[in-house]
Amino acid sequence: MSVISYEFSRLGLCDLDDLVALEKICFPHAWTEQQFWLCLKQKAYYIFGLKKGGELTAYMSFYHMADEMEVLKLAVHPAHRRKGLGKHLLGLVLQNCIKMGIEQAYLEVRRSNTAAYALYTGFGFIQTGVRKEYYPDNKEDALILFLNLNGIRDRQIVESLSG
Ligand SMILES: CC(C)(COP(=O)(O)OP(=O)(O)OC[C@H]1O[C@@H](n2cnc3c(N)ncnc32)[C@H](O)[C@@H]1OP(=O)(O)O)[C@@H](O)C(=O)NCCC(=O)NCCS
């Protein structure tokens, strides 16, 4: 099934229950309903999603400040992985960020998360640092990744990769 058939939209408070449910499926240390609620209420936080027949299958959240954004979460329902949805959603969100005037994108990813690392570096994110033993649950390192959205080259990458 083509990724284009999924509906892309900014999520709001009406999506809170679906977000919490999908988050629980995707992350062992899931954000709470309260955390999502606060995120959805504040202007600087954005959550975009992909839906099929009204069902939320993927979402991506980020924090926007000045000309920077920090990716908070990107998740695809396990039953829908490896079909290009993560790539599609990330590309669409980065296109939106460029339209919003955002020039720099940052994120942290667990060293063991090879799937997410491959997805991000496939878009041109480069590793700029390491936060040693950053995650309290298992003292795993966080890799800091950065993408410059300000160049034409990066815009072309985003447009070509998002399908
Ligand atoms: C990371 C995640 C969002 C990827 O979503 P996805 O829809 O399966 O990814 P896609 O099908 O779009 O794959 C895009 C690229 O990511 C990489 N990738 C995705 N899954 C991978 C895996 N299991 N192993 C290695 N690389 C993988 C590949 O480079 C892939 O490109 P390719 O298909 O050309 O090889 C998904 O695995 C997920 O939700 N994981 C749990 C939540 C999480 O860890 N989020 C990231 C931190 S917030």
The ligand as an SDF file (V2000), in Angstrom:
LIG
                    3D

 48 50  0  0  0  0  0  0  0  0999 V2000
   12.4310    3.9990   13.7500 C   0  0  0  0  0  0  0  0  0  0  0  0
   11.0540    3.8060   13.1130 C   0  0  0  0  0  0  0  0  0  0  0  0
   10.2460    5.1080   13.2820 C   0  0  0  0  0  0  0  0  0  0  0  0
   11.2170    3.5160   11.6130 C   0  0  0  0  0  0  0  0  0  0  0  0
    9.9400    3.5000   11.0030 O   0  0  0  0  0  0  0  0  0  0  0  0
    9.6430    2.6400    9.6910 P   0  0  0  0  0  0  0  0  0  0  0  0
    8.3410    3.1130    9.1310 O   0  0  0  0  0  0  0  0  0  0  0  0
    9.7450    1.1960    9.9700 O   0  0  0  0  0  0  0  0  0  0  0  0
   10.8490    3.0700    8.7360 O   0  0  0  0  0  0  0  0  0  0  0  0
   10.8600    3.0480    7.1510 P   0  0  0  0  0  0  0  0  0  0  0  0
   10.1680    1.8290    6.6430 O   0  0  0  0  0  0  0  0  0  0  0  0
   10.3930    4.3460    6.6220 O   0  0  0  0  0  0  0  0  0  0  0  0
   12.4180    2.9000    6.8730 O   0  0  0  0  0  0  0  0  0  0  0  0
   13.2010    4.0250    6.5150 C   0  0  0  0  0  0  0  0  0  0  0  0
   14.6660    3.6820    6.7330 C   0  0  0  0  0  0  0  0  0  0  0  0
   14.9260    3.5210    8.1190 O   0  0  0  0  0  0  0  0  0  0  0  0
   15.8820    2.4860    8.3100 C   0  0  0  0  0  0  0  0  0  0  0  0
   15.2630    1.4040    9.0660 N   0  0  0  0  0  0  0  0  0  0  0  0
   13.9770    1.3010    9.4480 C   0  0  0  0  0  0  0  0  0  0  0  0
   13.7910    0.1860   10.1850 N   0  0  0  0  0  0  0  0  0  0  0  0
   14.9880   -0.4120   10.2760 C   0  0  0  0  0  0  0  0  0  0  0  0
   15.4500   -1.5750   10.9340 C   0  0  0  0  0  0  0  0  0  0  0  0
   14.6310   -2.3670   11.6440 N   0  0  0  0  0  0  0  0  0  0  0  0
   16.7690   -1.8930   10.8470 N   0  0  0  0  0  0  0  0  0  0  0  0
   17.6210   -1.1170   10.1410 C   0  0  0  0  0  0  0  0  0  0  0  0
   17.2290    0.0140    9.4810 N   0  0  0  0  0  0  0  0  0  0  0  0
   15.9380    0.3560    9.5530 C   0  0  0  0  0  0  0  0  0  0  0  0
   16.3200    2.0440    6.9390 C   0  0  0  0  0  0  0  0  0  0  0  0
   17.4240    2.8540    6.5670 O   0  0  0  0  0  0  0  0  0  0  0  0
   15.1040    2.3870    6.1150 C   0  0  0  0  0  0  0  0  0  0  0  0
   15.4130    2.6080    4.7650 O   0  0  0  0  0  0  0  0  0  0  0  0
   15.3220    1.3570    3.7350 P   0  0  0  0  0  0  0  0  0  0  0  0
   13.9400    0.8060    3.8660 O   0  0  0  0  0  0  0  0  0  0  0  0
   15.5770    1.9990    2.4220 O   0  0  0  0  0  0  0  0  0  0  0  0
   16.3580    0.3760    4.1820 O   0  0  0  0  0  0  0  0  0  0  0  0
   10.2930    2.5990   13.7640 C   0  0  0  0  0  0  0  0  0  0  0  0
   11.1600    1.4680   13.7600 O   0  0  0  0  0  0  0  0  0  0  0  0
    9.8010    2.8470   15.1770 C   0  0  0  0  0  0  0  0  0  0  0  0
    8.7050    3.3690   15.3900 O   0  0  0  0  0  0  0  0  0  0  0  0
   10.6120    2.4510   16.2000 N   0  0  0  0  0  0  0  0  0  0  0  0
   10.2150    2.5690   17.6200 C   0  0  0  0  0  0  0  0  0  0  0  0
   10.2070    4.0160   18.0770 C   0  0  0  0  0  0  0  0  0  0  0  0
   11.5830    4.6440   17.9500 C   0  0  0  0  0  0  0  0  0  0  0  0
   12.5960    4.0510   18.3050 O   0  0  0  0  0  0  0  0  0  0  0  0
   11.6060    5.8970   17.4230 N   0  0  0  0  0  0  0  0  0  0  0  0
   12.8300    6.6330   17.2010 C   0  0  0  0  0  0  0  0  0  0  0  0
   13.3120    7.3660   18.4100 C   0  0  0  0  0  0  0  0  0  0  0  0
   12.1830    8.6310   18.9620 S   0  0  0  0  0  0  0  0  0  0  0  0
  1  2  1  0
  2  3  1  0
  2  4  1  0
  2 36  1  0
  4  5  1  0
  5  6  1  0
  6  7  2  0
  6  8  1  0
  6  9  1  0
  9 10  1  0
 10 11  2  0
 10 12  1  0
 10 13  1  0
 13 14  1  0
 14 15  1  0
 15 16  1  0
 15 30  1  0
 16 17  1  0
 17 18  1  0
 17 28  1  0
 18 19  1  0
 18 27  1  0
 19 20  2  0
 20 21  1  0
 21 22  1  0
 21 27  2  0
 22 23  1  0
 22 24  2  0
 24 25  1  0
 25 26  2  0
 26 27  1  0
 28 29  1  0
 28 30  1  0
 30 31  1  0
 31 32  1  0
 32 33  2  0
 32 34  1  0
 32 35  1  0
 36 37  1  0
 36 38  1  0
 38 39  2  0
 38 40  1  0
 40 41  1  0
 41 42  1  0
 42 43  1  0
 43 44  2  0
 43 45  1  0
 45 46  1  0
 46 47  1  0
 47 48  1  0
M  END
$$$$
